[in-house]
Amino acid sequence: MRASDWKLIEDLREKINGLIDPKDFFASKVMENFHDAGREFTEKAAKIRADIAIKLAREWNDTRLRLDRLSRALDDCVNLRLNVLAESIRHSPRWEELNSFPISAFMQPPRPIRTGLRYPGEPVYYVNGIWTDKIKATVAAEALAQHLRRPVFLIYNASGVRSLVSRRGIPAPPTTGLRDVVYTGIWPLLACTMPPERLSTIGGGKIQSNVATRKLTSLLYNAKKPISLVCHSEGCVIARNACFALFLLNKEEWGRDNLAWVATGIPLHDNVVWPKPTKYTSLIDKNDPVPKMIGFEDWDHIDLSIVRFQHGFVQHYLHKITSEMVW
């Protein structure tokens, strides 16, 4: 490994360990930084009824910029590449410490919601994005089943559902969902840079605290047959983390050889999507602003008034998925 890579890794560890207090990580550090964002969002909410999609897009972009100010860790990892960071801990004491935790710290039984049972064949698994209630996620899974003519089993991601709409019926500051986005987005960095006992404290005794990620990790880790997976938006981040957990649990090669992963509207730079299975497909609509906003692209010169918010799974991505993309 190059000396410059080692220096960047040490800088990452210093930033993350200096930034995060395990006693109240999300309560003080993240919420403190989102307090102003939430207040601004609330003040603007009454003004955005006519053009909610564009305003919401701007708020997402503003949030990304605030996250950049909170920590440059994600940008550093893009420059470094996640696989290089992962190699820095392979077979190291940190690797051994992570593997010393019980398997339950990484996973739990998936218990998926089953749709499309009228169709034959092995199921395709689906993970929905942020701000999707269970009914809508199930409808999307059923639509995927009808499209592929295969059973589709939903690993439900409940991120952000309760915080999307306030009691007054207008968008509320999505602080809960954003905390989840922060945690799921930087989790591989935490695993590689933070002492495992501190990571466990943040996760309430879990190395991975996100429920959907633990369920997907269990599905992949315990699979006896190849798995087909379709995910959308934040569901792609959850899938990335489950694949990274396979790396930490010494099943990286199984994932590469036995997982067919279709990622739609993925809000991650390609350098932080690792490890990838050999059968991997990324679908991004050219008019979808989310991958651009969270994918470290420059939006300073884009006129948001002409952006079409084409990020919906059923509306904008379902028709692009083909049977050849899955097993």
N, C-alpha and C positions, 0 to 999 in steps of 0.2 A: 504494500500500500504506500502511496506517495506521502511525503512529509506534509504536503499541503492538505491532503485529506485528513491526516491525523490532527492537524491543527484545527481544521473546521469541526471535526468531531469533538475535540476538547472544548471549543467555543460553544458548541451546541449543549454539551453537558453543563457547562457553567451557566449558560442562559437559563436552561430549564430548571436546574436545581436552585438557582438563585431566585427564579420567578415564582416557583410554586411552593406554597406552604401546605403540607398535607393535612393539617388540621381543618383548614377552611378554604381549600383551593378554589372551589367554585363560589362559595359564599362571599369571600372577600376579594380575591384577585380578579376573577372573571366578571362577577357581578359589579364590582367597582368600576371596571372599564366599560361595562355596558350600561351603566346608570345614565350617563348623558345620552347615549344612543336611544335608550328606551324613552326618555323624556322628550327628546326631539321627535321620535316617531309618534308619540301620543299627541303632541301639539299639532303635528301635520295631518293626523288621521282624518279629521273632519274635512280637510281640503282635497282629499284624494279620491272621493267617491266616483268622479267621472272617469278617472283614468287610473284605476287601482294597480293594474299590472305594471305600468311604467313607473309609478311611484314606488311600488314594492321593489322593483328592480333597482331603483336608485338606493333604497335603504339597504338592500343586500350589498351593493357596492360600497356604500359608506361603512357597513359593518366589516367588510373585508379589510378596508383601509385601517379601521380601528384595531382589528386583529393584527395587522402588520405592525402597528405601533406597539401593541402589547408585547409582541415577541417576533423576532425575525427568524425564528426557528424553522418555520415551514419554507421560507425562501432559501434559507441555508441548505435545507434538505434537498430542495430542487436543484441547487447548484452541486450538491454533493452526490446525489442519487441515493435512494433508500437502500439499494442493494449493497452499496459501499459501507453505509452505516451498519447494516446488518452483519456484514462480514467482520466488522470490528469487534463484535461480541461473540462470534461463533467459537464454541469450545473454550470460552473464557470463563473466569469465575462468575461473571454476571450471568452467562448462559446456564451454568450449573445451578446458580441460585434460583433462577426462574424455573428450572426443571425440578427443583426441590419442592415447589408448591404442589398441593394436591390438584388433581385434574379438574376438580370442581371449581377451582379458582379461574379457570379459563372457559368453562362450558356448563351447559345444563340441557336437559332433554328438550328437543325442539317442539314437539307437539304441534305440527303445522295445521293450518286450516285447509281442508281438502276441497278442491273444486274440479269440475270436469271429469267426474268419475264415470260418466257415460262413455268416455273415450278409452280405447285400449292403449297399452304401452306403459313404459316406465314414466314416473312423474317428472315434470320439469318444476324446479323450485323457483319461487319468485319472492324478492324482497322489495318492498315499496319504499318511496322516498319520504322526506319530512312533511309534516302537516297533512297527513292522510289518515282519516279515521278508519276504523276497522271495516266498516261497511263499504266504503269506497275502495279500499285496498282489496277486499274480497271480490268486488265487481271487476276490478282490473285483472285480478287473477283469473276470474271466469272468462273474461274477454281474451286473455292470452291462451287459455285452454281451447276456446272455440277457434282461435286463429291457427294454432298449431295442431288442433285435433288430438290433443294429448291431455292427460290429467295434469293439473297444476296445483302444487301445494304451496301455500303462502306461509312464509316466515314473517310474521307481522312486525313491522317497525313502528312503534308508537311515538316516535320522537316528535315533540312540538305540538301534539294534538290539542292539549288543553289551553295552550297560550295563544292560539292563532286569532280568536275572536273574543272581544270583551263582552261584558253583559249588555253594553249599549249597542251591540251589533256592528261595531266598527273594528278594524284591525287593532289589536293590542300589541304592546311591545313583546316580541316573541322570545323572551329571555330564557324560558325553559328550553325551548328548541335550540336556541343558540348555544346554551351551555353544552347540550348534547353534541352539537356540531363541532364545538371546540374540542371536546374530549375525543370524539371519534376521529376527528381530523388529525390530531397530534398523537394519538395513542402509540403508534409504532415508535415515535420519537421518545415518548415517556419510557417505553419498555427498554429502549437501547441506551438511554442516558440517565435514568433515575434509579437509585438504589431500589431493588424490588420491594423491600419492606415499606418504603415511602409510597411506592405505586400501589401496594396493597392497602395502605391506610386511606389513600384517596378513593380507592374503589370499594371501601367498606369490607375489606377482607378478600376482595377479588382482584386478580391481576387484570381482568377485563370486566368492567362494571356494566357495560351496555348489554341489555338483556338479549336483543336481537342478534348481536354479534356472538354472544355465548351460545345461543341456540344454533346458529349457522356453523360455528366452530364444532359443536358436538356432532351435527349432521355429517360434516366432512370428515372429521377425525374417526368416526365410527362406521363410515360407509363401507359396505362390502362390494358395492358395484360402482361403476362410473356415475357421476352426478352431473346433471344439466342444471344450470343456474342462470336466471335472468334477473337483473336488478335495475333499479331506476334511482337516479339522483343520489340522495344520501344512502340509499340501499347499496350503491356501488362502494361507498366508503366502508360500510359494514362488511361487504364482501372482501374488500382489500384487507381489512383487519383480521377477518377469519383466515384468509390465506397467510397473513403474516403470523398468526397464531400457529398455523401448521408448521411454519418454519421454526418457531420457538420450541415446538413439541416434536421436532425431528421427523415430520411427515411432509416436508417440502416437496420431495420427488413424487409422492403420491398425488399431491395437488396438481403438479405440472402434467402428469400423465393421465389423470382420471377425471379432471374437472373441465367441463365445457362452460365457459363464462361469457355471457352477453351483457355488457355494461351499456346502459342507455342514459344519456345526459349526465355523464360522470363529472362531478365537480372537483376533479383532482388533476394536477399536472401529471403527465405521463411518467416523470422521474420518480414520483412517490407512489406509483402503482406497482407493487412488487411483493411477493413473487407472482408472476403471471403464469397461468397454465398455457400449455402449447396451443390449446384450442380456445383462444381468447378473441372476442370481437367487441370493439368499442363503436357505438353509434352515437353521433352528435349531430343534431339538426343545425344547419347553418344559421338559423334565426333564433337559436336557443341562447339566451344571454348568460345563463347560469354557469356553464363550463368556462366561458370567457371571464366572468367576474371572479370566480374562485380559482380559476386556472392560471392566475398570475399574468393576465393579458392587460394591455394598457387601454383603459376605457376613457381616458381624459378627452379624447377627440371624437367620441361617438355621440351622436345626437340621440338621446334616449326617447325623444318624441316620435321617432320613426322606427323604434325597435319593436318587433312583434315578439311577445313573450311566449314562445313556442317551446314549452318545457313539459307539457303534460304527457304522461306515458301512453295512455290509450289514444289520445288525439294525434300525437306527433311522432311516436316511436313504434307503436305496435305493428304497423304495416311494414316496417323495415326488417322485422325479425323473420328469418327463414328457418325451415327445419334443418338445413345444412349447418346452421350455427350451433346446434345442440346435438347430443348423442342420439 
